[in-house]
Amino acid sequence: MALGIAGLLLLLPSVETCTPARWRDAAPESLDLLRDTPINCLLIEPSAGSADLFRAARDRDLLALAVIRGGDAAAAARALEAGAGGVAAEGPRSLALAGLTAGRGKAFVEIVPRSELKIAPEAKVLATHEGLWAGVRIEKDQTKAQPTGGPWIETNSGFLRFVRAAAPAGAAVWIAHPAPAEPQPVSRYVQAVADAALCGAKWVLDFDPDFWKRARAGEPKGKRDWARVMAAVRFFQDHDAAQWKDVSALAVVLDEDSGGLVSGGILDMITAKHIPLRAVPPGLLPALSGELRTLLTIEPNRLSAKQREAARAAARRGATLVNGPAGWKLEPPPPGKFTYSDEQVKQLDQIWREVNAIIGRRNYGVRVFGAPGMLSTLKESPDGRHLAVILVNYTDYPVENITLHFTGRMQRPRLTDGRGERGLEAYEVEDGTGVDIDRVQDLALVVAERADQPKR
């Protein structure tokens, strides 16, 4: 018996489970590229939207969202009539589009400027089109240094860590900044995917015209590059450890007005030093648990009485409280901007020196050595028995001879990368357990088991 409309809808992925890609090709046969890939949701640009493409997507069990800009309700209605599975409203928030889509029982995603992100309890997807194109920043043929002293990595990770921490359980986080128009090396696409996945978020895949042309034509290099990007997407989808929660003995308290929605702030500076951290919105302070050595509040005057008491309780349990300088405040960038100005970066450098003097040489779960041009994160399994380190290479060449120092006794470490999975040797170091990695091309995952169970 043929399925009715309701039955067809049940076969399509829900938006919070989607692995999305922006789609600019109107030809139904272009969807053949998605065969055997993790992509199951398309943000179809107006120039590509047609009944034929929407039908072809539905036949492949792909959720096809029509991209609508400017709150154009008439365009949204036409796309839904043509067979779109829902709407991706890109730009300023539009209540009219939300109501129109809900009234027809279709999927709806808002892709808004960062300043308009609303982290509501009922949110299924938190998405923005304002992002940085991940990679090491090069200026005038030279690698730019950041205040931390390392290569300046363009990353959305600090922003995404905050949003991921503040988002309701089960909600997805998307970053949908368009790809540059100029041809890019394939490594930049892998970095964009990994930069988001490092924080439990998803980059909405998009490609420059040259990359797309080669992939669609089936050229040998186009096939190789396409496969390499899809392998990165599948890597994070196939490994449960990539979805574990961040763990660290360092917690950083901040909100939307103290830098949570900005790239290039304190969170990114700490991460650039390979120091694991937990981003903690003030409202979650009373529920803060787990081992904690340092609690850093960027703007302590913004905390409520209940939140300040929660911070003092953490101190009574042994944590060191580190507050931003008295009266210190850094205004958020104006709407349309999501990075700090050069003058504001200088202000950040002042607080960074104080913070780094306290946290710079402590081990908050793992220390990473010999990894310039890379970022890392530390995650913990739900039962607390395992730790995982994700390493992402933002350079265009392999990084070799990397060392991890875990706190405590770890055993049976295993490395997974593009070459497969293999065991690593664990050895004793002063503050715990050491592990060596010979080489990382794009990204790597190290999972180790705790020999001593942590206090829960």
TALIN-V30283 format. One record per residue. N is the residue number from 0. RES is the residue in three letters. PHI is phi in degrees with one decimal (* if undefined). OMEGA is omega in radians with two decimals (NA if undefined). NEAR is the number of other ideal C-beta (glycine too) atoms within 8 Angstrom. Layout:
N_RES_PHI_OMEGA_NEAR, N_RES_PHI_OMEGA_NEAR
This chain:
0_MET_*_3.14_2, 1_ALA_-67.3_3.10_3, 2_LEU_-75.3_3.01_6, 3_GLY_-78.2_3.14_6, 4_ILE_-57.9_-3.13_5, 5_ALA_-62.2_3.12_6, 6_GLY_-65.7_3.11_8, 7_LEU_-62.5_-3.12_10, 8_LEU_-63.4_-3.14_9, 9_LEU_-66.9_-3.14_6, 10_LEU_-78.8_-3.10_7, 11_LEU_-81.7_3.12_11, 12_PRO_-67.8_3.02_9, 13_SER_-77.9_-2.99_8, 14_VAL_-60.2_-3.08_15, 15_GLU_-73.2_3.10_9, 16_THR_-105.9_-3.04_6, 17_CYS_-72.5_2.87_13, 18_THR_-113.2_-2.87_10, 19_PRO_-95.7_3.01_13, 20_ALA_-142.5_3.05_12, 21_ARG_-81.7_-3.04_13, 22_TRP_-122.6_-3.06_11, 23_ARG_-116.4_-3.05_7, 24_ASP_-104.7_-3.07_8, 25_ALA_-79.9_-3.06_8, 26_ALA_-74.5_3.11_6, 27_PRO_-55.7_-3.13_8, 28_GLU_-68.1_3.09_5, 29_SER_-63.5_-3.13_10, 30_LEU_-69.3_3.07_11, 31_ASP_-60.4_3.11_6, 32_LEU_-61.2_-3.05_9, 33_LEU_-87.4_3.14_9, 34_ARG_-61.7_3.12_5, 35_ASP_63.9_3.04_2, 36_THR_-114.8_3.11_9, 37_PRO_-76.5_-3.05_8, 38_ILE_-67.5_3.13_13, 39_ASN_-133.6_-3.12_9, 40_CYS_-147.9_-3.11_14, 41_LEU_-120.2_2.98_13, 42_LEU_-98.5_-2.97_14, 43_ILE_-88.6_-3.13_14, 44_GLU_-66.7_-3.11_10, 45_PRO_-54.3_-3.11_9, 46_SER_-68.0_-3.11_6, 47_ALA_-105.8_-3.03_11, 48_GLY_-69.7_3.08_14, 49_SER_-155.9_3.12_8, 50_ALA_-59.7_-3.13_7, 51_ASP_-64.2_-3.13_7, 52_LEU_-70.2_3.11_16, 53_PHE_-61.8_3.13_17, 54_ARG_-66.8_-3.14_10, 55_ALA_-63.6_3.11_10, 56_ALA_-65.5_-3.14_14, 57_ARG_-63.0_3.12_13, 58_ASP_-64.3_3.13_6, 59_ARG_-99.6_-3.14_8, 60_ASP_59.8_3.08_8, 61_LEU_-101.3_3.04_13, 62_LEU_-81.0_-3.09_14, 63_ALA_-103.6_3.12_15, 64_LEU_-103.7_3.09_16, 65_ALA_-79.4_3.09_16, 66_VAL_-76.6_3.14_12, 67_ILE_-122.9_3.14_15, 68_ARG_-115.8_3.07_8, 69_GLY_73.4_3.13_5, 70_GLY_64.1_-3.05_10, 71_ASP_-75.5_-3.09_8, 72_ALA_-65.1_3.14_9, 73_ALA_-65.4_3.10_6, 74_ALA_-64.5_3.11_10, 75_ALA_-64.2_3.14_15, 76_ALA_-62.6_3.13_9, 77_ARG_-64.3_-3.13_8, 78_ALA_-65.3_3.12_13, 79_LEU_-66.7_3.09_15, 80_GLU_-64.8_-3.13_6, 81_ALA_-77.9_3.07_10, 82_GLY_115.7_3.09_10, 83_ALA_-62.0_3.13_14, 84_GLY_-80.6_-3.14_13, 85_GLY_167.2_-3.06_15, 86_VAL_-128.5_2.93_17, 87_ALA_-110.2_-3.08_11, 88_ALA_-86.7_-3.06_16, 89_GLU_-105.9_-3.11_9, 90_GLY_123.7_3.12_11, 91_PRO_-57.2_-3.09_7, 92_ARG_-57.1_-3.12_8, 93_SER_-131.2_3.12_10, 94_LEU_-68.0_-3.13_6, 95_ALA_-64.6_3.13_8, 96_LEU_-67.2_3.11_14, 97_ALA_-62.2_3.14_11, 98_GLY_-66.4_3.14_8, 99_LEU_-60.7_-3.09_13, 100_THR_-69.1_3.13_14, 101_ALA_-61.3_-3.13_9, 102_GLY_-63.5_3.14_6, 103_ARG_-103.6_3.10_7, 104_GLY_68.3_-3.11_5, 105_LYS_-105.3_3.13_11, 106_ALA_-72.4_-3.14_11, 107_PHE_-143.3_3.09_12, 108_VAL_-131.8_3.03_14, 109_GLU_-98.5_3.08_10, 110_ILE_-117.7_-2.90_13, 111_VAL_-112.4_2.96_12, 112_PRO_-60.8_-3.10_13, 113_ARG_-57.5_-3.09_11, 114_SER_-66.4_-3.12_9, 115_GLU_-104.2_3.11_8, 116_LEU_-61.5_3.09_12, 117_LYS_-115.7_-3.08_6, 118_ILE_-88.5_-3.06_9, 119_ALA_-92.0_-3.11_6, 120_PRO_-59.6_-3.09_4, 121_GLU_-91.8_-3.06_5, 122_ALA_-63.4_3.05_11, 123_LYS_-98.1_3.11_10, 124_VAL_-138.1_2.99_13, 125_LEU_-109.7_-3.00_12, 126_ALA_-136.4_3.07_13, 127_THR_-138.4_3.06_13, 128_HIS_-98.3_-3.13_12, 129_GLU_-98.8_-3.13_7, 130_GLY_-153.3_3.06_11, 131_LEU_-99.1_3.08_9, 132_TRP_-82.5_-2.94_10, 133_ALA_-61.5_3.08_13, 134_GLY_148.2_3.09_10, 135_VAL_-76.4_-3.11_11, 136_ARG_-75.6_3.11_10, 137_ILE_-115.2_3.09_7, 138_GLU_-128.3_3.14_5, 139_LYS_53.6_3.08_3, 140_ASP_64.2_3.10_3, 141_GLN_-129.8_3.09_6, 142_THR_-72.8_3.14_8, 143_LYS_-81.3_3.08_9, 144_ALA_-93.9_3.08_7, 145_GLN_-106.0_-3.09_11, 146_PRO_-57.0_-3.14_8, 147_THR_-75.0_3.13_9, 148_GLY_99.7_-3.14_5, 149_GLY_-87.1_3.07_11, 150_PRO_-58.4_-3.12_13, 151_TRP_-79.0_-3.13_10, 152_ILE_-96.0_3.02_14, 153_GLU_-75.8_-3.06_10, 154_THR_-144.7_3.03_13, 155_ASN_-99.0_-2.92_14, 156_SER_-65.6_3.13_14, 157_GLY_-61.6_3.08_16, 158_PHE_-58.5_-3.09_14, 159_LEU_-68.7_3.08_15, 160_ARG_-60.9_-3.14_14, 161_PHE_-64.5_-3.10_14, 162_VAL_-63.3_3.12_15, 163_ARG_-61.5_3.14_12, 164_ALA_-68.9_-3.08_12, 165_ALA_-85.7_-3.05_10, 166_ALA_-68.9_3.07_11, 167_PRO_-65.9_3.14_9, 168_ALA_-57.6_3.11_4, 169_GLY_90.5_3.13_5, 170_ALA_-76.4_3.07_11, 171_ALA_-96.6_3.08_12, 172_VAL_-122.1_-3.13_16, 173_TRP_-117.8_2.94_15, 174_ILE_-124.1_-2.91_14, 175_ALA_-120.6_3.10_16, 176_HIS_-72.9_-3.10_9, 177_PRO_-66.0_3.05_7, 178_ALA_-69.5_3.08_11, 179_PRO_-61.6_3.11_7, 180_ALA_-74.7_-3.11_5, 181_GLU_-77.9_3.12_5, 182_PRO_-57.7_-3.12_5, 183_GLN_-123.0_3.01_10, 184_PRO_-66.5_-3.09_5, 185_VAL_-60.7_-3.13_11, 186_SER_-59.9_-3.13_9, 187_ARG_-67.6_3.11_11, 188_TYR_-71.9_3.07_15, 189_VAL_-61.2_3.13_13, 190_GLN_-64.5_3.13_14, 191_ALA_-63.5_3.10_12, 192_VAL_-60.7_-3.05_14, 193_ALA_-70.7_-3.14_14, 194_ASP_-59.8_3.10_15, 195_ALA_-76.4_-3.07_14, 196_ALA_-65.5_3.08_13, 197_LEU_-53.5_-3.06_11, 198_CYS_-110.2_3.14_12, 199_GLY_77.0_3.12_8, 200_ALA_-112.2_3.14_14, 201_LYS_-128.9_3.00_12, 202_TRP_-86.6_3.07_12, 203_VAL_-76.0_-3.05_12, 204_LEU_-54.9_3.07_12, 205_ASP_-156.2_-3.00_9, 206_PHE_-135.1_3.07_9, 207_ASP_-70.9_-3.06_11, 208_PRO_-56.4_-3.12_7, 209_ASP_-66.6_3.11_7, 210_PHE_-58.6_-3.09_15, 211_TRP_-62.8_-3.12_11, 212_LYS_-60.6_-3.13_9, 213_ARG_-66.3_-3.14_11, 214_ALA_-66.9_-3.12_14, 215_ARG_-67.1_-3.13_10, 216_ALA_-78.2_-3.14_7, 217_GLY_71.4_3.09_6, 218_GLU_-64.0_-3.12_8, 219_PRO_-53.1_3.12_5, 220_LYS_-68.0_3.10_7, 221_GLY_-61.4_3.11_14, 222_LYS_-64.8_-3.12_10, 223_ARG_-63.9_-3.11_9, 224_ASP_-66.6_3.11_13, 225_TRP_-60.5_-3.13_10, 226_ALA_-63.6_-3.13_8, 227_ARG_-67.8_3.11_11, 228_VAL_-67.2_-3.14_13, 229_MET_-64.5_3.09_11, 230_ALA_-63.2_3.10_9, 231_ALA_-66.8_3.10_15, 232_VAL_-61.4_-3.11_14, 233_ARG_-67.3_-3.13_10, 234_PHE_-55.9_-3.11_12, 235_PHE_-74.8_3.13_11, 236_GLN_-75.2_-3.02_8, 237_ASP_-86.1_-3.07_5, 238_HIS_-113.1_-3.10_9, 239_ASP_-57.6_-3.08_5, 240_ALA_-60.0_3.13_12, 241_ALA_-66.4_-3.12_13, 242_GLN_-99.3_3.11_5, 243_TRP_-64.9_3.14_11, 244_LYS_-78.9_3.05_6, 245_ASP_-60.2_3.08_13, 246_VAL_-134.4_3.12_12, 247_SER_-171.2_3.02_12, 248_ALA_-85.1_3.06_10, 249_LEU_-115.6_3.06_16, 250_ALA_-118.2_-3.13_13, 251_VAL_-115.7_-3.08_13, 252_VAL_-97.2_3.09_13, 253_LEU_-159.3_3.13_16, 254_ASP_-131.6_-3.09_8, 255_GLU_-60.7_-3.06_7, 256_ASP_-90.5_3.12_7, 257_SER_-113.2_2.99_10, 258_GLY_114.3_-3.09_11, 259_GLY_-65.0_-3.08_14, 260_LEU_-101.2_-3.05_12, 261_VAL_-110.9_3.01_14, 262_SER_-94.0_3.12_12, 263_GLY_90.7_-3.13_8, 264_GLY_-93.3_-3.06_11, 265_ILE_-60.4_-3.14_15, 266_LEU_-58.9_3.14_16, 267_ASP_-69.4_3.12_12, 268_MET_-65.7_3.13_15, 269_ILE_-66.9_-3.13_13, 270_THR_-62.7_3.13_16, 271_ALA_-62.3_3.09_11, 272_LYS_-90.6_-3.11_10, 273_HIS_58.0_3.06_11, 274_ILE_-101.1_3.13_12, 275_PRO_-65.4_-3.13_13, 276_LEU_-149.9_2.95_14, 277_ARG_-115.7_3.02_10, 278_ALA_-80.8_-3.06_15, 279_VAL_-128.7_2.98_12, 280_PRO_-61.9_-3.07_12, 281_PRO_-52.2_-3.12_12, 282_GLY_-64.1_-3.14_5, 283_LEU_-95.5_-3.14_10, 284_LEU_-57.5_-3.12_12, 285_PRO_-61.0_-3.13_7, 286_ALA_-96.5_-3.07_5, 287_LEU_-63.3_-3.11_12, 288_SER_-139.0_-3.14_3, 289_GLY_86.6_-3.14_6, 290_GLU_-62.8_-3.11_6, 291_LEU_-141.4_3.11_13, 292_ARG_-100.2_-3.09_10, 293_THR_-139.0_3.06_14, 294_LEU_-119.7_-3.10_14, 295_LEU_-106.6_3.05_13, 296_THR_-110.2_-3.07_13, 297_ILE_-68.1_3.11_11, 298_GLU_-130.0_-3.05_11, 299_PRO_-62.3_-3.13_9, 300_ASN_-68.2_3.13_5, 301_ARG_-86.7_-3.09_8, 302_LEU_-79.7_3.05_11, 303_SER_-78.5_3.12_6, 304_ALA_-61.0_3.12_5, 305_LYS_-64.7_-3.13_7, 306_GLN_-70.4_3.09_12, 307_ARG_-64.5_3.10_10, 308_GLU_-66.3_3.09_8, 309_ALA_-64.3_3.09_11, 310_ALA_-65.6_3.11_15, 311_ARG_-64.7_3.10_9, 312_ALA_-63.6_3.08_8, 313_ALA_-63.1_3.10_13, 314_ALA_-65.9_3.11_11, 315_ARG_-65.4_3.10_6, 316_ARG_-85.8_3.04_7, 317_GLY_115.8_-3.13_6, 318_ALA_-77.5_3.02_10, 319_THR_-88.0_3.11_8, 320_LEU_-88.9_3.10_10, 321_VAL_-123.7_-3.13_10, 322_ASN_-106.6_2.99_8, 323_GLY_-61.6_-3.11_8, 324_PRO_-53.9_-3.14_8, 325_ALA_-55.7_3.11_4, 326_GLY_77.6_-3.11_5, 327_TRP_-72.1_3.12_8, 328_LYS_-151.8_3.08_5, 329_LEU_-121.3_-3.09_10, 330_GLU_-65.9_3.07_5, 331_PRO_-61.8_3.05_10, 332_PRO_-60.6_3.11_10, 333_PRO_-67.5_3.09_5, 334_PRO_-52.0_-3.08_5, 335_GLY_93.9_3.07_5, 336_LYS_-117.6_3.14_6, 337_PHE_-136.7_2.97_12, 338_THR_-127.5_3.13_9, 339_TYR_-78.2_3.07_10, 340_SER_-71.5_3.12_7, 341_ASP_-58.8_3.14_5, 342_GLU_-66.9_3.12_6, 343_GLN_-70.3_3.08_11, 344_VAL_-62.4_3.08_11, 345_LYS_-64.4_3.06_8, 346_GLN_-63.0_3.11_9, 347_LEU_-62.4_-3.13_14, 348_ASP_-59.7_3.12_9, 349_GLN_-64.7_3.14_9, 350_ILE_-71.7_3.14_13, 351_TRP_-62.4_-3.13_12, 352_ARG_-61.1_3.12_8, 353_GLU_-67.4_-3.12_9, 354_VAL_-65.9_-3.08_13, 355_ASN_-64.2_3.12_11, 356_ALA_-63.3_-3.11_6, 357_ILE_-91.7_-3.01_10, 358_ILE_-100.8_-2.93_13, 359_GLY_-56.0_-3.04_8, 360_ARG_-112.7_3.09_3, 361_ARG_-85.5_3.07_10, 362_ASN_-103.4_-3.09_9, 363_TYR_-99.0_3.13_15, 364_GLY_142.5_3.05_11, 365_VAL_-158.6_2.99_14, 366_ARG_-116.8_-3.08_8, 367_VAL_-117.3_-3.12_13, 368_PHE_-119.8_3.06_8, 369_GLY_73.5_-3.10_9, 370_ALA_-130.2_3.09_12, 371_PRO_-67.4_-3.14_8, 372_GLY_73.5_3.13_11, 373_MET_-127.2_2.97_15, 374_LEU_-125.1_-3.12_14, 375_SER_-142.9_3.02_14, 376_THR_-145.9_-3.14_12, 377_LEU_-113.5_-3.12_14, 378_LYS_-129.0_-3.10_14, 379_GLU_-126.2_3.11_12, 380_SER_-66.6_-3.11_11, 381_PRO_-56.4_3.14_6, 382_ASP_-89.8_3.09_5, 383_GLY_77.3_-3.05_9, 384_ARG_-83.7_-3.05_7, 385_HIS_-127.5_2.98_11, 386_LEU_-116.1_3.10_15, 387_ALA_-131.7_3.03_15, 388_VAL_-113.7_3.04_13, 389_ILE_-102.2_3.13_13, 390_LEU_-117.0_3.12_16, 391_VAL_-122.6_-3.13_13, 392_ASN_-95.6_-3.13_13, 393_TYR_-96.6_3.07_15, 394_THR_-91.9_3.14_10, 395_ASP_-102.7_3.12_4, 396_TYR_-143.2_-3.14_4, 397_PRO_-64.6_3.04_7, 398_VAL_-105.8_-3.03_13, 399_GLU_-117.6_3.02_8, 400_ASN_58.4_3.12_8, 401_ILE_-99.5_-3.14_14, 402_THR_-124.4_3.04_11, 403_LEU_-112.7_3.01_14, 404_HIS_-118.1_3.07_13, 405_PHE_-83.8_2.95_13, 406_THR_-76.8_3.12_10, 407_GLY_79.8_-3.10_10, 408_ARG_-90.1_3.12_8, 409_MET_-116.7_-3.14_14, 410_GLN_-144.3_3.10_10, 411_ARG_51.5_3.08_7, 412_PRO_-69.0_3.10_14, 413_ARG_-133.6_-3.12_11, 414_LEU_-109.9_3.02_12, 415_THR_-122.3_3.09_11, 416_ASP_-149.5_-3.11_11, 417_GLY_-64.5_3.14_7, 418_ARG_-95.4_3.14_4, 419_GLY_111.0_-3.11_6, 420_GLU_-116.7_3.13_5, 421_ARG_-155.8_3.11_7, 422_GLY_-79.2_3.07_7, 423_LEU_-121.2_3.09_11, 424_GLU_-84.9_3.05_7, 425_ALA_-102.5_-3.14_11, 426_TYR_-140.4_-3.06_7, 427_GLU_-78.5_3.01_5, 428_VAL_-128.3_-3.01_8, 429_GLU_-56.7_-3.05_3, 430_ASP_-106.6_3.13_6, 431_GLY_157.5_-3.00_13, 432_THR_-130.8_3.12_15, 433_GLY_-104.9_3.10_12, 434_VAL_-142.1_3.13_15, 435_ASP_-110.6_3.10_10, 436_ILE_-120.3_-3.04_14, 437_ASP_-74.6_-2.98_5, 438_ARG_-166.3_3.01_8, 439_VAL_-128.8_3.12_15, 440_GLN_-82.7_-3.13_8, 441_ASP_-114.6_-3.09_13, 442_LEU_-156.7_-3.10_15, 443_ALA_-151.7_3.12_10, 444_LEU_-130.0_3.07_15, 445_VAL_-114.8_3.10_15, 446_VAL_-118.6_3.13_11, 447_ALA_-133.2_-3.12_16, 448_GLU_-98.6_3.08_9, 449_ARG_-71.4_3.08_14, 450_ALA_-76.1_3.07_7, 451_ASP_-114.3_-3.12_6, 452_GLN_-68.8_3.13_6, 453_PRO_-71.8_3.04_9, 454_LYS_-73.6_-3.10_3, 455_ARG_-99.3_NA_4
